[in-house]
Amino acid sequence: MKLRPPALPLINVDPYFSVWSMADRITDKAPCHWTGKPNSITGIAVIDGVPYRFLGEGEAPAMVQAAVEVEAMSTAVTMEAVGVKLELFFLSPLLIKDYERLTRPVSYLQVSASSLDGKAHQVIVKISVSEELCLDKKGQKPVVSETLVLPGGIKAAKMGGIDQPVLAVSGDDIRIDWGYVYLAVKGSGAAVGTEKGEMSWITAEADLSAEPALFAFAYDDIESIEYFGSRLKSWWNRDGKTIETAIAESYGDFEEVRADCAAFSDRLFRDAVRAGGEKYAELLLLAYRQVLGAHKLALDKNGELLYISKECFSNGCAATADVSYPSIPLFLLYNPELVKGMMRPIFRYAKTDAWKYDFAPHDAGTYPKVNGQVYGGVDPKLEMQMPVEECGNMILMAAAVCLAEKDPAFGMEHIDELAGWAKYLLENGADPNNQLCTDDFAGHLAHNCNLSLKAIMALAGLGEILKMAGRQEEAAQYESAAREMAKNWVSTAANGDGSFRLAFDQPGSFSMKYNVVWDKVMGLGIFPKEVIASEFASYKKRVNPYGMPLDNRKDYTKSDWLVWTATLAAEREDFEAFVEPLWKFYHYSPSRVPMGDWYETITAAAVCFQHRTVQGGLYMKLLEQSGICRVKR
């Protein structure tokens, strides 16, 4: 990979168990949680009796970082010192269709040593994991630790807080303070231990002189999600499997898992290069673990799958509709069932007496408590709601799932809610009043042309669901309404020079029209091709060094919407040219955080958001090229 990741993924399982290196070299600073708070892990290699540091902070001299290679589920780092090469292979097997491995809270680190100078060397490596991985902050409370032997004779150490307030808190910039972190090792001379200093640590070591060592980092969160008053476990332990068994199983299938992860990554890279070039493909590889690692998979009490996102470094909302919406291209490509799991909490909440509105909810809680919408609080004037936005999001997600699966069943299961939200769009979507959209950081905006596009495409999408279900007359009514609204949109949004406005009442303004991408992805033909072509052509003069601004009000942009907008390009070279500044943003950005999606197009500084699931939207070009969601005419 030629791209320099702004943050290097190391351990990626879920929103709580997530460790990154946020520096040029993995020895420059302690590894961090995605929030940037320390999750200290250290690695020491004792080479011929002399200690050298290959991970994290410490007094021992740092080895030289010689190479880094990032794939969809792995990060390989080569470290060198005094004639020895260490190869570190971090693997988080987020295999998207294999729920057991996707949710199993175990991440690997294989370490091997070889000679660079032709001489024999003794190399003993030691990994140490701090209490920061099982507390919100170090020193928050006492921890207890122990060593144990797992099934198969695997040696491990365990650490957790002295009290266990399972699912007691929710929020954004917080770490888990319940459950237990595990560190295991398999290899020559394998040993584990516990240490106490300024912090408590668990340790594992092995002698690499004869063979590689395989370390495993694991986390038992006991219970994962509170769902409308019920406490749910994750998929992997839904039937009572213990973490000790899960770790032992992870050792048993490491080679198979590694091969499966490599095969997926290779296929993804090849497909992405064909769709949008090598730089585009690198963005997709880097985004993959971040997107899946900001979700938690569980089953509700009826046995239906739930895939709960956390709105990271925004407000911590759970199952946010306008965060799921941009993320779905990745999931439509590889497992549409997970999109259903994102939507079910919204559908369930919308059916309760607590939701009194004729438009769709924004969210279903604050992670990990999914008990009902929290965004906007008590809002009698509805000023903090996103009525057109969320109605459009839910209908379009349902339509995309039905088209991807070639089956209207999921949409028809929720047709009453979808039809009610479509009614709202018919009445309010053509020219939205002064309200928020998903880009709520930009503030309220009346007559939002891009928001109107979402309403139009949603109505067309619902028509496709009904058409697939054989309800042709109703389908024709929605399609006809969408086409009439589109015709009016073209005339009222036009600037007169081939471009179209930010707001209907703001001549000369501009914005990304990312919501119209579904017309191309689904092959609906609601808008004339020349309209989309002339709008895209107008963007070329708007591009700054690190991308096109979201609209004319500010110089910032959004990575997901940038790729959706680029997908409107008729030619691949135009797509590549539009996306290259995004690649440069991640490569050169001074903001060393997991892929930020809201950033400045002139300075390359991330504004706020990081580690968000919306980076699944980078897969939109690949989705469009696949034809998975294209209607059959």
N, C-alpha and C positions, 0 to 999 in steps of 0.2 A: 504494500500500500504506500503510495506516494503522499497521501494526505497525512498531515500531522494532527492527530486527534487533539482537540482542546482539553479533553480529559480521557484517560485510558481506562476502559472497563476491565476490572479484575474479578470481582465476585458479583454476580447479577442474578438474583432470584426473585425478589419482590420489593415493594416500596420500603420495607424496613431492612432487609438483608441485601445491601447494595454498597459495594466498596469500589472506589475509583482512585487512580493516581492522577493528581491535578498539577503536574509539573512536567518539565522537559524530560526528566529522568526519574525513574521510580525510587531512586535514593535521595532525591532532592528534598522531599518532605514526607511526612507520614501519610499513608493512604487515608482517604476521607469517605464518609458517607456522601451520597449525592448532594446533600444540602451544603457540603463543604465543611461540616464539623468533623473533627478527627475520628477515625475508626482505626486506631493505630495497630499495625501489623509490622513486625520486623523479620527480616531474613538475614541470617549470618552463615557464611561459609568459612569453616576453619580449614585452611589449605596448608597442609604440612605443618600444622600446629599454630598457624597465625590467622586470626579472625579478619574477615573482610565482609563488608555489608553489601547485600544485593537487593534489599527491599527495605524501605522505610528509613527512619532516622536513627541515629546512634553515634557512639564514639568511634567505632571501628571504621577504618578507611573504606570509602565506597569503591566498589568495582566499577569498571567502565561499561557503560551501556552501549553495546555495539550494534544492536539491531532491534527493531520492533515490527511485528506483523500482526495486523488485526483482521480477523475474519468474523463471520456473523456471530459465532458463539465462542470464539477463542481469541486469546491474546498471547502471542509468543514473544518473549523478550530474551535476548542474548546478552549475557554479562561476562566480562573478562577481567582477569587479574593474574599476575605472576605465573604465566604459562598455562592457565586453566580457563576453559570456557564452560560457563554454566548456561544451560538452556532451560528457561522457565516456560511452562505451558499452562496457562490459566484457561479453564474450560467450564462454562456454565451452560449445561445442555438444555436450552429452552426450545425443545423440539415441539413445534406448534401443534402437531396432531397427536402427539404421544402424551396424554395428560399425566400419566404416572411420572414420566421424566420431566415434563414441563414444570410440574409442581413440587417434585421432590426437592426439599430445601438443602441440596448438597451441591457444592461447587468444588472443582478439582484444581490442584496445582501439582503437575508432574515436574520434577527437577532431575536433570541428568548432567553429568560432568564428563568432559573429555580433555585431553592434553593438547595444548597449542605448541608446545616446544619439544615434543617427542619424549619427554621424561615422564616417569611414573609419579603420580601425586596422590596423597591421601586427602580426600575431600569429605568433610562431615558438615551437613547443613542442619540448621536449626531454625524453625519457624516459631514465632511467639505472637499470640493474639491477646489483645488487651481487653479489659473490662468495658471499654468504650463501645464494643460491639453488642453488649447486652444491657446498656444503660442509656438514658437520654444524654447524660453528661457524666464524665468520670467523677467518682467520689459522691455521686448522688445518694448512694446508700451502700451498705456493705454487700459484698458478694461472697458466695460460697463456691468452691471448686473441688473437683475430685478427678482421679484417674480411673479408668476402667478398661476392661477387655470386651470387645464386641464379638458377636458371632463371627466365626472364621478366624478367631485369634487376633483380630485387628486391634491395635492399641489406640486409645483415645483419651482425651481430657475434656472436661465439661465445666462450664461456669455460668452462673446466673445470680440475679439479685436474691438477697435473703428473704424478701417478700415478693409475691407474685401477683400484682394487680392486673390480671388478664383482662384486656379490652377495656381498661378503666378510663383511658384518655383518648382523645381524637384531636387532630389538628394538622397543620402543614409542616412547619419547621421543627419537627420533633423526631426523635429516634425511639425505638422500642425499649421499654423498661420492664418487660416481662419475658418469660421464656429462657432458654438456655442455648448458649453458643457452644459448639463442639469443634475440636480439632483432632483429626485422626491421621495416622501415618502407617504405611506399609513399605518395608524395604529392609536392607541389611542393617542390623544393629538398631532397629526401630525402638524408640523410647519416648515416653511422654512424661510431663511433669506439670507442676504448678509453681508459680513464683509470686512473691509479694515485695513491692517497693513503693514508689509513689502511687502506682496502680497495681492491681492484681492482673496476672497473666496466666494463660495456659500455654504449654510448649510441646513441640514434637520435633524429633530429630532422627536422622538416618545417615548412614555411611554410603556415599555414592561411589566409592572406589571400585565396586564390583558391578553395581546395577543402579538404575534410576530409582528414585523414591517417589511414591505417590501419596501426597497429602490431600486431605479432604476438609473443607470448611462446611459446617452444617449448622442449622438453626431450627430448634423446636419452639414454635410460637404457641403451642398447646391448642389455642383456638384462634381463628384468623379474622373473622368478620362477624359483626353484630348486624343481623338482617331483620328489620322490623320486629325487634324484640327477641329474636332467636339467635343464639350463638352457634356459629358454624365453624367446622374445621375445614382445612383445605382438602383438595382432592386426594392427595397422597395418604392422609391419615383419617379419611372419612369413616373407615371401618375399624379404626383402632390400632392401625399399624404403629409401632414405636419408632422413634427416631433412630434407635440403635439398629433395628432391622433395616431401616431405609439406608443408613450409611453402609452397612454390610452389603446390601444389594448393589449399591453404587460401585463398590469395589469389584463386585462380581461381574459387572457388565461394562466396565470402563472402556475396554478396547472397542466393543461394539458401539457404544455411545459415541466415542471419539470418531469412528468411521462414519456414523450416521450424520453427525454434525458437520464433518468435512464435506460430505456429499451434498448436503443441503446448501452449504455456503458456496461451494463450487458452482452448483446449478444456478443459484441466485446471482452470482457475479456474472456468469456467462449471459444469462437472460437480460440482466440490467445493461451490460455493455452493448448488446444488440439493440436494446430499446433506446438508450440515451447516452452511450459513451462510457469510457472508463472512469471519469471523474464522478459521473452520476452513480455508477456502480459502487464506488468507494463510499459515497454518502449512505447508500442503502446498507452496506455491511456494517458501518459504524452505528447506524440507527437501530438495528434489529434488537440487540439486547436491551437497549434503553426502553424501547416501546413495550416489549413483553415484560420487562422487569419492573414496570410501574403499574402492574395489574396483580390481582390475586384471584385464583380460580377456586370456586367452591360449588357445592350443590345446595339448593334450598331443601326444605323439608318434603317437598313433592318430588324431589329427585331431578329438578331442572337445573341446568348449568347456569352459573352466574360468573361473570368475568368483570370484576370490580376494578375500575381504574382509580388512581389517586391523581388529583390535579396538582401536580408538584410545583412548589414555589409560585403558586398563584393564590390559592386560598385553602387548599387541602380538600376540596369537595370530592365526593365519591360518586362514581357513575354519572359524571357530568355529560349531558347530551351533546353540548357543543364542543366538548373535548373528544368524545367518542367519534363524532362525525368526521373530523379531519383525519382520525387515525385509521379509518376502516379500509383504505386501499390495501394495506399489508394483509389484513385479515381476510378480505374478500378473495385475495389471491391464494391464500394458503389454508384457511379454515373459517368459512363463513359462520360456522356454529358459534364461534367466539363473539361475533357481532351480535347475535341474538342474546348471548350472555351479558353483553353490555347494556342492551335495551330493556331487558326484563325488569330491572329495578324501577325504571321510569314508568313502564306500563303498570306495574303493580301499584306504585304510589299514586298515579293518576286516577286509579279506580277507587281510592279511599275517600272517605268523607273529609279528610284533612285538605284535599286539593279541591278547591271550589271554583276553578277557572275553566274556561272553554278553550284554553290553549295548553300546550305541553309544558311539563315542568322542566326546570333547568338542570336539576341534580336530584340525588336521592339521599344526601347526607354529607357528613364529613368523615373521611377515611380514619379508621376502619368501621365507623358506625353508620350503617345504611338504614336510617329510620325515617327519611323524608327530607324534602328540600330545606336547605339552610341558606342558600344564596339570596341576598336581599333582605333577610330577616322578616319582620312584620312590615309589610309594604302595602298599605291600603290603597295608595294611589298607583300602584303597579309601576312606579318609576324605575325600579331595579329589576324588573322582569324583562324577558326577551321573547315576547309572544310569537312574532313571525319567525324569528331565528329558530326556536326550539320546535315549533310545528314543522317547519321545513326540514330540520335535521332528522326528526324521527321518521317522517314519511320517506325521505330519501334513503335513509339507512335501511328501512324495511324493503323498499323497492330494489335496492342494490342486492340485498340478501336473496330476495326471491329470484332475481335475474341470474345471480351467480349460481344458485342451486337449481335453476330451471323448474321451480316449484313455488306456487303462490301460497303454500300452506301457512307459513309463518305470518305473512301479511294478513291473510284471511282470519287467522286466529285472533288478530287484534283489529279487525276491520272497523269496529264501532269507534274505537279511539282514533284511528287514522282518518276515518271519514269526518269525525267531529273536528279534528285539527285542519282537515282540508276545507271544511266549511269556513273556519276562521280565516284561512288564507284567501279563499274566494272573496271574502268581505273586506279583508284588510291588507292583502299581500301585494296588490298591484302598485300601490303608492303608500308605503308604510308611514305611519305617523312618527312623531319624535320618540324614538325608543332605542334601546341598546341592541347591538348584534354581538356575535361572538368576539369581535374585536372591541370589547367593552372598555379597554384601556384608552381607546380614542374618544370615549364619551358618547353621549346621545347624538343621534342624527336623524332628522326628518327627511323623508323622500329619498331614502337610500336606494340607489339604483342596483347595487349588488345584492342587497337584501331582497329587493323585488325579484331579482333573478332566481333566488333560492325558492321563493314562493312559486314561481312559474314552473321551475324544474320539478318541484315536489308534486304539484298537481299532475304534471305529465307522468311522473313516476307512479303515482297512485293509479292512474289510468292503466299503466302496464300491469300492475298487480291484478286489477280487476279483469283485464283482458285475458291474462293467463288463467284466471279462475272461471272464464266463460261468461262473465257478466258484461257482455259487449256494449249494451246500451249505456250503462253507467260509465264504462271506460271511455266511450266516445264523448260523453259530456265533459269529463275532466280533460281529455285531450283537446277538445274544442276550446274550452276555457283557457287552457295554457297557451294555445296558439293565438287566441285573440289578445290575451294579455301581452304576449311576446310582440305582436304587431304594434300594439300601442307603445310598448317599451321602446322599440326601435325609433319611433318617431319623437317621443318625448324626452328620451335620454341623449339624443344626438347632439354633438357639439357643432356639427356641420363640416368637420374636416376628416371624417372617418373615425373619429374617436367618440367615446361616450362618457357621460359625466359621473362624478361621484354622487351627486344628488340631482334630482330632476330640476330643482330650482336654482342650480349653480352652474350656469354656462361657463365653459372654459376649464372646468375642474376635471380631474381624472382619478381613477382608482383601478386596482386590479379587479377584474370581473371573474374571480375564481369559481364562483358558484355555477357559471354556465358550462363548466367542464363536463358536467353530467350529460349534456346534450351530445357531446362527442363520445364519451365513454359508453353511454347506453345506445348511441346511434338513433336518437329520437328525431332529429331533424326539425326541432321546434323553431330554431333561428336559422335564417339564411347563412350559408357558409361565408358569403362575402362580408356579412356583418362581423362575424368573429374574426375573419382575416384582417379587416381594416382596423378593428380594435387592437388586435395583437401587433400589427405593424406600428401603431402609434406608441407602443411601449418602448421601442428601441431608443427613442430620444429621452426617455425617463430614467435610464439605468445609471446608477452611481457605481463607484468602484466595487462595492460589495452587494449589489443587487438593486432591483427596482423598489422604490418606496411603496408602501401599501396604498397610499393615496397622496394627494397634493398638500395635505395638512402638515405632515411631518416627514422627516427623512428616514424614519424607522420602517422596518418591514417584518414579515413573518415568513419563516422558511417553508412551512407547509403550503401556504397560499402561493408562494413564489413558484413552487413546482407545479401546483395545480394550474397556475396561469401559464407557465411554460408549456404545459401539455396542450394548450390551445394551438401551438405552432403547427403549421402544416408540414414543415420540413424538419428533419432531424437536426440539421446543422443550426437551425434557429433555436430549437430546444436546447441544444448543448451550449450555445452562446448565452442563452438566458440563465442557465443553471451554473455556468462556470463561476460567476461572482459569488454564488452561495458557497461553492467549494472553497473559494479563496477566503471567505469569512471564517470558516472553521479552521482553515490552515494557518491563518495569520492572526486570528483574534487574540487580543491580550486577556480576554476573559477565559480563564482556565476552569471551565465548568462542563459537565455533561451537556451535550448538544443543546444550546439555547435556541429557541424558535422565534424570539422577539429581539431584534437587534438593530443597531444603527448601520445604515448602508454607506456612510462616509467614514466612520471611525472603526468599524468592525467590533465595537463593544457590545456585548450582550446587555440588554436592558434589564431584564428581571428573570423571566421564565428559564427553567433548566430541568432536564431529566423528564420532559413531558411526553406523554403518549402520542401527542399530535404529530410527532416525527414519522408515524406510520403513514402520514400524508405524502411523504417523499416518494412513496411507492406508486403514486397516481399514474405516472407515465408508464410504468411497467404494467399496471392494471389495464390502462387503455390499450396498450399494445397486445395484451393477452386476448382481448375480446371476450373475457369471461362474462361481463355484464351487458354485452351488446344484445339488443332485442333481435329476434328472428322475424324478418319480414317475408 
